[in-house]
Amino acid sequence: MDERRIDERKLKGAGGALLLFIGTFLPVSGSWFTGDLSYLRLWTGPGAILILLALVSGISVLAESYKPLWITGVLAVGFTGLPFFGALVQSIPLKYGWIVLFSGAVLIVSAAGNFPLVPYQVRRALGQGGVLEPPKPSPPLTDTKPAHCTECGAKLEAGTRFCADCGSKVITPEHS
């Protein structure tokens, strides 16, 4: 791997920890009556736990220790699910902060498992330079057709499928 490139796993983990930290302060719910409520205003305890999970995740990524990210990521997914399910039950509108929180939690889990952000098939199609490579030319076909028709014995041109004299189908050795 090129040393100038940032490690994707480290980038996902650090980005997830940062999104989780920032998302704790953004509005996750609210109405005209309550106004915008951040995770810390709604649930002080779980909000503080999310900040702690974000800090532990960030420190783990900096130390390049990715196993603790499984714990912090799964807990973060659970805690960020609270406003979503609460909103379903109580019909409270969700705000953009929930998306930031949940995205951070998913990125932390993705870094823990080293799951690629871009599927392998897309990476392979894009190649190293990030641009689709033109298809490689196929190797030339070898002439496997018989030199003479098996029915009438007439000489056959290369690449023909039917005999010009009798009209019978030319049988190649690989299909016989």
Helices and strands as residue ranges (DSSP letters): H 8-23, E 27-31, E 35-38, H 39-42, H 44-62, H 68-90, H 96-113, H 120-126, G 173-175
